Every structure is written in structure tokens, then in C-alpha cells.
């Protein structure tokens, strides 16, 4: 079993409250969950209004498949609006 983790850092310049930030994050989370079979959650900077860190996780038995899935998710997130992606990172863990 292989676990692939994608970390996405977002800048949300128009968010001036945690409520506005949550609205953007929830939309991203719902769209990723709806389009891909992946777990996604906000994992850092929880109390920062205009910055978010999302973690996306996929499980596969092939590294190539997990990497393709995470790459597609990263590309998809970049097409969404209301924020800019400042950084992506990917890591894999063998289970």
C-alpha cells in the first residue's frame, strides 16, 4: 500500500475574516472531493485569515497511479478562483 500526500499552500487575499476563508476552503474541499476520490482537509494556518494549507491524501498500490492522481488534483486546484496557489509539495509513504 502506498500513501500519497499533496500539500497545497494558498493565499486568499480578499479574505478578511475566518468566515470568508472557510467559505473558500469549503468550496475547494467540496470540488476536490466531488471530482477525485481523495481525502482533503485544512492542515495548518487554521487561524490565519488570508493563508491556508491543505493536505490531500490518496491511497494506491502503485506509485505511478498515486503520483498521477495528485498531479491532476494540483492542476485542478490551480484552475479554481478566489485564491492563488503559492506552493505545492508531494510525498509518498509506503505502508
C-alpha positions in Angstrom: 0.0 0.0 0.0 1.3 3.4 -0.9 0.0 6.7 0.5 0.5 9.9 -1.5 0.2 13.3 0.2 -0.1 16.6 -1.6 0.4 19.8 0.5 -1.1 22.9 -1.1 -0.4 26.4 0.2 -2.9 29.0 -0.7 -3.0 32.8 -0.4 -6.5 34.2 -0.1 -6.0 38.0 -0.5 -9.7 39.0 -0.3 -10.4 37.0 2.9 -10.7 39.5 5.8 -12.2 37.0 8.3 -12.0 33.3 9.2 -15.6 33.0 7.9 -14.5 34.3 4.4 -11.5 32.0 4.4 -13.7 29.0 5.4 -16.1 29.7 2.5 -13.2 29.5 0.1 -11.7 26.4 1.7 -15.0 24.6 1.9 -15.6 25.2 -1.8 -12.1 23.9 -2.7 -12.6 20.9 -0.5 -16.0 20.0 -1.9 -14.9 20.4 -5.5 -11.8 18.2 -5.0 -13.9 15.5 -3.1 -16.5 15.6 -5.8 -14.1 15.2 -8.7 -11.5 12.9 -7.3 -11.5 10.0 -4.8 -9.2 11.8 -2.3 -9.3 12.9 1.3 -8.7 16.7 1.8 -8.5 18.9 4.9 -7.1 22.1 6.1 -4.0 21.1 8.0 -2.1 24.3 9.0 -2.6 28.1 9.5 -6.0 27.5 10.8 -6.3 30.9 12.5 -4.8 32.9 9.7 -7.4 34.8 7.6 -5.6 35.0 4.2 -3.5 31.9 4.1 -4.3 28.2 4.1 -2.5 24.9 3.9 -4.5 22.0 2.6 -3.5 18.3 2.8 -4.7 15.9 0.1 -4.3 12.1 0.5 -4.7 9.2 -1.9 -4.1 5.6 -1.3 -2.9 3.3 -4.1 -0.9 0.1 -4.7 1.2 1.8 -7.4 3.3 4.9 -7.0 2.7 5.9 -10.7 -1.1 6.0 -10.1 -0.8 7.9 -6.8 1.5 10.5 -8.5 -0.8 10.9 -11.5 -3.8 11.4 -9.2 -2.0 14.0 -7.1 -0.7 15.8 -10.2 -4.3 16.0 -11.6 -5.6 17.3 -8.3 -2.8 20.0 -8.2 -3.6 21.1 -11.7 -7.3 21.2 -10.9 -6.8 23.3 -7.8 -4.8 25.8 -9.8 -7.7 26.4 -12.2 -10.0 27.4 -9.3 -10.6 31.1 -8.4 -10.7 33.2 -5.2 -7.1 32.4 -4.2 -3.6 31.8 -5.6 -1.5 28.7 -5.1 1.8 29.7 -3.5 3.4 26.2 -3.1 2.8 22.5 -3.8 4.8 19.6 -2.3 4.3 15.9 -2.7 5.5 13.0 -0.6 4.9 9.2 -0.6 4.8 6.8 2.3 5.0 3.0 2.0 2.6 1.2 4.3 
